[in-house]
C-alpha cells in the first residue's frame, strides 16, 4: 500500500466512518435492517431478504445440505455440504475425498458460493465431498444454548475460539458424518489464521488433516508497512476508548454496506471512489474486480464478528507476533504471566500448502516466510502467476479459474 498523504486522509476518514457506524448502531439510531435469509427467489421479495447458502447453490444447479452443530461451549453453528457436482447423478457420499472450506474474517460460507464461478462448485464438480464451515458470531452462528446475541458475554471471543473450538468441533463432526479419518482443509485469510491456532493448541488434529491449504493466511505481520501499521494502531487505540472489552458485535450482515453503495455511491456515480477504500486494504486489481459484483456481494459481506476479534488482529499486527489475546494488566489472571503467550506453531506437522498473491498487502511473502520458518510441517509456497493478484482475488477475480483453480486441483490430487 503506497504511503501517501491522500491515502492517510482516506484511512482517517474510513476509521471515523467505522466508529460512527458502530456508535449509531449501538444507540439504535442507524437506519439499517438485518438481512433475512430465504431459500427461494420468490421469497426474496424485499430489500432486506437474500438467498441463504442452500438457496444460492440451488440457483446454480447444486444440491446442498444444512447441518446444525453445537460446539463444546454451546454455540450453535450452521454448516453446509455439497456432496456432489451438478452433473453427478450418484452421490457416492462416503467414497469421495472430503474437503472443508473455511471463510475469512467478517465472512460466512456464502462467500464461497455467491458467484457462478465460486470455488465450492469447482470442487464439487471435480468429485469432492465439500463441506463449508461457519463460526460463532457470523450470520450462521448467532445462536447459543444459553446466551443471547444481545448479551455481551455472547461476543466474548476472538479468532482463537474460531480455531480452538469451532474448527475443532466442525472437523470432528465432518469426519464422523462421512466415516473418514482425514480431510483436506482449505482456508482463506483468517481461515488460515485460525487453523494455525487449532494445530498449535491441539496437535492431535494434525493427524486428522491430510493437507492444510492456506490462501493468503494472515498469521505473522512482519513486513513493515506504515499505512497498515497506522490503521491497526489507530483502530485499536480508538476502539479501546469506545469499547474497551470488545464484547460486542462488529459489522453484522445487514443492508448497511449495500445501501451505502447503491443509495449514495452508485447514485452519485462514486462507486469507484467508494471501492477505492477496500482496495487500499486488499490491493489494487481493477482488471479482475467487477464493481457490480462487489455491490451484489455486499448483500453477504460483511457477515459479522466480535469487536474483540478485530482487536486481536490489531494486536498481532502491531507487535508482529502471533500471540494470544492481550489482556494487559489481567494477563497474569488468564495466562499466569505478564505477556500473552505466543502460539506454539512448531506443533504443526500436517503438510501445508500456502498460496499468495504478489499484490496482497495483508499476506506478503515476508509474512508467509516467517510462518514457514516456525512450523515443523513440510510447506509448499506457491505464488499466483499474475502479479496483480490481491487478497480477495481468490474469491472474486474474474479469471480465478485460470490463475488459481487449475493449480489448486493439481495440488489436491497429490493429497487425495
N, C-alpha and C positions, 0 to 999 in steps of 0.2 A: 504494500500500500504506500503510495507516494506521500511523503510527509510535507504537506504544503499548508499555507495559511488558510486557503479556502477549504481544504479537507478538514482541518481542525475546527473551523467555524461550523461546518456541516455536522461534525461529531457532537459539538456542544449543543447545537440546536436539536439534534436527534435525542440526546440524553434528556434534554429539557422536555421533549415531547413524551418520552417513555415515562418519566416520573409524573408528568402532568396527567397522563392517561391513568397511571396506577392510582394516583390520589383521587381523581374523579370517579374511578371505578369503585374504590373503597367507600366513597361517600354516596354511591348510587346516583351520581349526577351525570353519568356518561350515557348518551343516547345510543345504546347498542343492545343487541339481543344475543343470547347463546344460540349456536346453531343446533337445530333439531335434526337428528338422524332419521332418515326414512329408507325404505327398501326399494321403492319403485319410483319411476319418473312421475307417475300420476300423483303420487303423494307429495312430490317435491314442487308444490304449487305456491309457495310463498317465499319471501325474501330471506327468511331465516331457516329454510329447510335445505338439506343436502343429502345426497345418497350416502349411506354408510358403506363400509368396505364390501359387504356382500352385494349391495345394490350396484356399486361401481363395477365389480367383477362380472356380474350378470350382464350389464350393458355391453361389456366387451366379449361376451360369449363364454365365460368361465363359471363353473360351479364352485362356490366357496362355502366353507363351514365356519360356524362360530362355536368356540369352546370357552366356557367360563371357568376361570382358575382363581382359587383363593390362596393367597400367599401365606406363608407361615406366620406372618404378623397381621393378618386379617384383611389386607387389601384385596378387592375383587376385580380381576382383570379380564377383559375380553380379548382372546387371542383368536387368530384366524388361520384357515388352512385351505389351500387349493391343491387337492390331491391328484389332479390330472390335467393335461393340456386340453386345449379347445377341441382338438380332433382325436383325442384318445378316448375310445368308447369303453374300454375296460380299465377300471381304476387301478387294479393290482396294488392296493394300498400298502401292504406290508412287504412287497417285493422291491419297492423303489428306494433309492438312497434319499435320505431326509436332509433338508436344508432349513435352517432357522434364520429368518431375516429380522434384524433389529434396526429401528429408525434412529435418527439423530435427535439432538436437543430441540425441544418445543414441537416435535413432530409426533405422528402416530403411524400406524400401519397403512393408513390411507395414502401416505406419500409414496409408497411402493407400488400403488395400483392406480393412481389418479389419471395417468396418461395411457393411451393405447400401446405405446412402446415401453411401458414400465417393466422393470426387471422381473417382477413376480411372474408375468406371463411368459417371458422368455424362458425362465427356469422350468415352469410347468410344462411348456411345450417341448423342452429338452429332455423330459422324462423324470423330473424330480418331484418328490412329495414336499411341497413348500409350505412352511409354517411362518406366520408373521406375528411377532410379539408386540405387546404394548406394555407401558409402565404406569405405575401409580401416578395419578395427577393429570394424565392427559385425558382426552375426551373419552377414551375407552377404559379409564382407570379411576373414575370419580366415585367409587363406592368402597365401603368398608363394613366389616361385620358389626362394629360398634361406634365408629366415628362418622360424623357428617362432614362434607366439604366446607360447611360453614364453621366448623371447629378448627381453630388454628393448629391443634395437635395433628389434624389430618395432613397438614403440609410440613410436618417436621421431618423432612428427608432431603437428601441430595442424590446425585448420581451414584453415590456409594451404595445406597439401598437398591437402586436400579440393578446394579451388578450383583451384589452380595445376596440379595433376596429375590427380586423379580426375575432376573435371568436364571438364577439357580433353580427356582421352582418351575419356571417355564421349560427349561431343558429337561428336567426330570419328568414333567408331565408329558412332553412330546415323546420322549424315549419310551415311557411306559405305554402310551397310547399306540405307538407304532410298533411296539415289541422289538425295538432296536437297542443296541448297546452304545452306538455312537451316532453323531450327526455332524454336518458341516455348518459352521456358524459364519454368517456374513453380517457385518455391522458397519453402518455409515456414521462418521463423525463421532458423536457421543456413544454410538453403538460400538465403536472401537475403544472408547474410554472405559466404559463400564464392564466390558468383557475382560479387560486387563485387571480390573478390581476383583472380579469373581475368581479368576485363575490365580491371583495373588493371595487372596484371602481364604479360598477353599481349593487348594491344589488338587484335590481328588477329582475336580471337574476337568482337569487336563485330559484324563483318560476317557472322558465322555465326548470329546471333540476330535474328530479325525483331521480337522483343519480349522484354523481361525483366519478368516479373510476380512481384513480391516480396510475400509475405504476411507481415506483421509482421516485417520484416527487423530483425535485431539487429546494427547496424553502429556507429553512434555512440551513446554513452550520455551525453547532455548534460543530461537532466533531473535535477535534484538530488533524490534520493530517499534519505533517511537509512537506511531499512531495507535497501534494495538495496545501498547502499554498505557497510553493516555486514556483510551476508552475504558480499559478494565479498572484502572486505579480510580478514575473519576466515578464510574458506575458504582464501584464498591464503596467509595467514600461517601457519596450522596446517599446511597442505599442504607448504609449503617446509621445515618442520621434519621431517615424517614421510617425505616422498618428494621431495627437492629437484629431481631431474631430471624428474620427471613421466613417466618412460619405463615406464609400467605400464598395465594395463588398468583401466578405470573403469566400474563398473556394467554388466557383461555381461548378455546375455539369460539369465535363469535363473529358478528357481522362487522366488527370494527375495522379491520385492515381492508377488507373488501370494499366497504363503504368509502373509506379514505381514498382508495384507488379509483373507484368508479364515480363517486359523487364530487370529488374535488380534483384529483389528478387527471382523470380522463376528461371530465367536463371542461377543465381549464387547459386541456392539451399539454399537461405537465407530467404525463406518465413516465417519460424518460428521466425527468429530473427526480421524480419520486423513487424510481427504482435505482437511481444512482446511489442512494443511501445504502441499499442492500449490496450493491456491487463493491462499495468500499470495504465491506466485511468479507465477501466471498471471492472477490477477484473480478476482473473485467473480461467478459467474453460475449460481446454483442452478437457475434456470428451464430452462437449456439443458444442464445436466450431469446425466447419469444415473449414479448410483453403481454400479449393476450393470454398466453398460457399462465403467466405469472399472476394475472388478475384472477383467472379461474382457480389456480392453486391456493389463492388467498382464502378460498372457502374452507380449506383444510389445514392451512398453516398460517399462524401458529395454532397449536392444539393444546397448549398449557403445560406448565411445570410448576415447581415451587420457586419462590424467590430465593430460598436457601440454596437451591441447585445453582442458580446464577451466581450467587456469592462464592460458592465452592470453586466454580470455574475461574472467577476473578482471582481468587487466592492463588490458584495454581499458576495462572498466567503472570501474576505479579512476582511470585517467588521463582518461577521457572522450575519448581519441583512438583512431583506428583505425590501429594500427601493427603492425609485425611483432613476433614473439615477443621478449621482453626477456630477454637472457642476462646482464644486469647487467655484471659486470666482463669478461665474454667477448664483449660486443657488438663490440668492436674486431676480434676474430678473425672474426666472422661478417659484419659489415657495414662494417668499416673506419671505424667511427665509434662514439662512446661511447653514443649513444642509438639505440634501434631506429628505423629509418626509417618514416615514415608511408606508407601506401599512396597511390599516385598516382591517386586516384579521378577526377581530371579527365580521365583517359584514357577514361572510359566515355562512349560516344556512342550506344550502342544505345538505342532507345526503351524507356522504363521506365514501368511502372505499379505503384504501391505501394498496397496495401490495408492498412488498420489499423483496430483497434478502440479506441473511446474508453476502454474499461475495461482496457486492456492495459498493465501496468506495465513490460513488457520492451521494448516498441517503441512509444514515445509519439509524439505529434505533434511535440514539440520535437526528439526524436531524428531523426525522419524528415525534418523540415525541414532539419536540418543536412546530411543526406545529399544532399538535393535541391540545396542551396546549393553543394555541392562538385563534383557531377558536371557533365559537359558535356551530358548527354542532355536530351532533351525529356521531362520527367517529369509524369505524371498522378498526383495523390494523391487517393485515394478512401477516405472514412471509411464504415465499415459503418453502415447506418441502423438501429442498435439500440444504445442507449447502454450496455448491459451486456456488449457483445461483448468477449471476452477473447483471450488469446494462443492458446489451444488450440481456441477455438470454430471456427476454420477447418477443424478436423479432426473435432471431437466434438459440436458443437452439434446439438441435436435438430432445429432448424429452419434448418440451414445452407443448405438449398436455397433457402429464401425469402430469407434475409438476404444470401447471398453468391453462390451458383452462378448465379442468373439474371443478375446483373450481370457476372460473370466471362465467361459465354458471350457476352454482348453485346460485351464488350471484345475477346475473342478474334476475333470476326467482323471486327473492324476491321483486324486484322493478318494474317488468313488469308483 
